[in-house]
Amino acid sequence: MVEVEAFTDAFGDDFAVVSIEAPFDLRAERLDERGRDDTDTDLEALRERDERELGFGMGDVMEHADYQINNTGTLAEFREQARELLDIDEQNHTDANDLQH
C-alpha cells in the first residue's frame, strides 16, 4: 500500500480509493460476451492478472478502499453508482467540487 500512502501524503483528503468489484465468473462471462475468438486465452490472462495484482497488494488496497462499487448489475447501474459516488449531475454532466467521505 505504498502507493496509497504516497497519494494520501500528497493529496490528503482530496484522495480516495475506489474499489470496483465483480466476481471472477461474472467478469469472465462479460469477457466472453465481447465476442473474442481467443476467450480461453483471455480467461487465463484474466486469472493471471488477478493473481499478479493480488501479489502486488491490490487485495489489501481494495479491502481498505474508501468507497466500493459492486459491479454485478447492468452497465447502466454501474454508471449510476459511479455518478452518485462522484456526484455528477446527469443532466449537465458536470461534477461537484469534491468527493465526500
N, C-alpha and C positions, 0 to 999 in steps of 0.2 A: 504494500500500500504506500510505497514511497512516492509514487506519482500523485496520489490523492493528497498526501501531506504537503507536497510541494505546491500543488494548486491551492490548497487551503491556506498555506502560508502566504502565497502571492495574492490571492483574491479575497480571502476572509469570507465574510457572509455572502459575497457575490458568487461563490462557487457552491455547486451542489452536484451530487452523484445521482443519476437516474438509472435504475436497473429496469431493463425491458426484458421480461421473461416469458418463455413459452416452453412447454415440454419438448424434448428431443423428437418424439414421434410426430408431433404436430408440425414442427419445423421441417422435418424430413418430408412429410406429406405435402407441405407447401412447396418445397423444392421440386418434388415430383410433378406437381400441378403446373409448374412453369414450362413443362414440356421438353426438357433437355434430353438428348439421346443418351448421355452418359450418367444417368441418375445413380447407378450403383457406385460409380467413382465419386460422384458428388456426395453421396451419403457417407462414404468412407472419409472423404475430405472434411465433411461436417463433423464427424465423430472425432477425427484427429485434431481439428481446430478446437473443439470443446475441451479435449484433454490437454492440449497445449496451453490454452488460456487459463484453465484451472491451475496448471503448473506455474503460471506466471502470477498467481494470486487473484485472478479475476473473481473466483468464488467468494473470497473474503471481501472484496470490494462490493460485490453485489449484495452480500449479506448485510453489509453496513451502509447500504445506499440510503440517501436522504429521502428518496422517493422511489416508488415501484410502479411500473405499468405492467399489468397482466395482459399479455398479448395472445389470448386464446380465442378471442372473438373475431369479428369481421374487420376488414381494413377500415371501414367507416367507424367502428367502435374504437379501434386503436387511435385513429386520428382525433376522435373526440376526446379521448383520455389525454392525449398529448396536448391538445388545445387547452383543456381545463388546467393541466399542470402548468403550462406556460402562460396561461391567462390570455390567450389570443382571442380577440374579438372576431368571430366567424364572419360577421357582416363586412368588415373593412380590412380584415387580415392584418391588423396592427397589433403589436404586442404591448403588454403592460410594462411598467417600469422595471420590475424585477420579480424573481421568484419569491414566494412566501413559504417559509419553513413551517 
